[in-house]
Structures are given as C-alpha cells and as structure tokens.
C-alpha cells in the first residue's frame, strides 16, 4: 500500500470548489509538517499550503483566502479545501509529509488531477 494516496481531484468550473484528501497508510502524527504542492504542465512543482503538528498554516499568495489546509491525525488524513477555483489552479496536486515547515520532505503521494474550466 502506498504511504500517501490523494483523491478528490476532478473537473470543475471556475468559481467552484473541490476538496482534496490525502490518506496515509500509517500514522501522520509523527510528521511535524505536511504540505500540498502542485505542478502544471511545463512548470516546476510549486508550494500551495502547509500545516504543522500544532495547526499552524501557511499558504502561497496565489491561493490565500481561497484554499484551506487541515489535518486529522486520528483519520490519518491531510485535506485541502479549494474554493473560488480559477483556471490557473489547474494542476496535479501532491501531498507531502515530513520535512520542515518551509521545505517538503521526501514522502510524496502519486498526485490527483484538478482541472478548472473557464
């Protein structure tokens, strides 16, 4: 079983919402920091949001006020609520575990595709 598995991606119209989930095969309470990243065709993978074990959150300027990251250690789940989606949010979204508050760790999921139509 893959250590991190994302789901919840899909096709949505601009202005719509999606909720991504990342379920871990083991406990996530051991990870001080967890992140969401995304990658669009022809672009480098970029930071989207982060959350610490204490619940501190951080967001890329491009998604601030529209995306909300959360974690549920009991359910071994990292989530990303995405509202007011824009076509430029189209990308493959990846969850990441470990690392520091400002840098990703080595554990990545396989990604889930989000397509926002205009």
Legacy VTK file of the C-alpha trace (Angstrom):
# vtk DataFile Version 3.0
C-alpha trace
ASCII
DATASET POLYDATA
POINTS 118 float
0.000 0.000 0.000
1.284 3.414 -0.990
2.247 5.536 2.016
0.258 8.577 0.794
-2.767 8.430 -1.508
-4.514 11.555 -2.789
-8.089 11.739 -4.016
-10.779 14.299 -4.741
-9.478 15.815 -7.937
-11.648 16.320 -10.985
-13.106 18.768 -13.455
-14.844 21.851 -12.092
-15.979 25.179 -13.488
-14.292 28.386 -12.472
-15.733 29.609 -9.195
-16.434 26.098 -8.000
-14.981 24.084 -5.140
-13.162 20.826 -4.610
-11.879 19.065 -1.520
-8.715 17.041 -1.828
-7.798 14.330 0.638
-4.543 12.552 1.290
-4.810 9.375 3.307
-1.716 7.850 4.837
-1.117 4.165 5.317
0.379 4.865 8.735
0.182 7.460 11.431
0.664 11.078 10.381
1.071 12.351 13.912
4.779 11.582 13.558
5.061 14.236 10.839
5.607 17.682 12.274
4.841 19.257 8.917
2.703 18.311 5.954
2.326 20.139 2.672
0.364 20.372 -0.534
2.205 21.119 -3.759
1.014 21.344 -7.344
2.518 21.065 -10.787
1.149 22.393 -14.063
2.358 21.182 -17.466
5.710 22.708 -18.320
6.137 24.235 -14.885
8.030 23.313 -11.776
6.256 21.861 -8.795
5.186 24.737 -6.535
4.177 25.104 -2.926
0.472 25.509 -2.168
-0.095 25.108 1.573
1.485 23.736 4.731
0.366 22.756 8.207
2.372 21.960 11.300
1.589 19.459 14.004
0.432 22.382 16.119
-2.013 23.519 13.453
-0.046 26.476 12.151
-0.800 27.012 8.480
0.809 28.808 5.579
-0.308 29.440 2.014
1.070 30.568 -1.298
-0.066 34.099 -2.100
-1.907 32.814 -5.160
-4.290 30.685 -3.061
-4.506 32.652 0.171
-8.105 33.215 1.227
-9.401 30.568 -1.200
-7.672 27.342 -0.079
-7.689 25.879 3.428
-5.469 23.077 4.666
-6.325 20.812 7.573
-5.191 17.552 9.095
-6.911 14.859 11.126
-4.320 12.700 12.826
-6.913 10.210 14.056
-8.095 9.632 10.487
-4.548 9.778 9.100
-5.776 12.370 6.621
-4.498 15.637 5.199
-7.089 17.751 3.396
-7.198 20.772 1.127
-10.459 22.668 0.703
-10.298 24.669 -2.506
-12.902 27.382 -3.078
-13.352 30.024 -5.776
-11.260 27.964 -8.145
-9.627 29.628 -11.128
-8.367 28.154 -14.413
-4.825 28.861 -13.256
-5.370 26.410 -10.387
-5.361 23.596 -12.937
-2.572 21.211 -11.970
-1.702 17.868 -10.460
-1.836 18.256 -6.686
0.523 16.307 -4.448
0.589 15.826 -0.719
3.878 15.658 1.086
4.912 14.564 4.537
7.906 15.278 6.679
10.424 17.981 6.001
10.463 21.292 7.774
7.824 23.997 7.992
9.293 25.676 4.921
10.648 22.721 2.928
9.000 19.494 1.761
10.020 16.095 2.988
10.884 13.051 0.930
7.475 11.358 1.136
5.144 12.187 -1.776
1.795 10.911 -2.937
1.083 9.992 -6.555
-0.954 13.143 -7.205
-4.525 13.951 -8.147
-5.505 15.964 -11.214
-7.531 19.165 -10.865
-8.889 20.854 -13.982
-10.698 24.164 -13.745
-12.580 25.228 -16.844
-13.298 28.841 -17.667
LINES 1 119
118 0 1 2 3 4 5 6 7 8 9 10 11 12 13 14 15 16 17 18 19 20 21 22 23 24 25 26 27 28 29 30 31 32 33 34 35 36 37 38 39 40 41 42 43 44 45 46 47 48 49 50 51 52 53 54 55 56 57 58 59 60 61 62 63 64 65 66 67 68 69 70 71 72 73 74 75 76 77 78 79 80 81 82 83 84 85 86 87 88 89 90 91 92 93 94 95 96 97 98 99 100 101 102 103 104 105 106 107 108 109 110 111 112 113 114 115 116 117
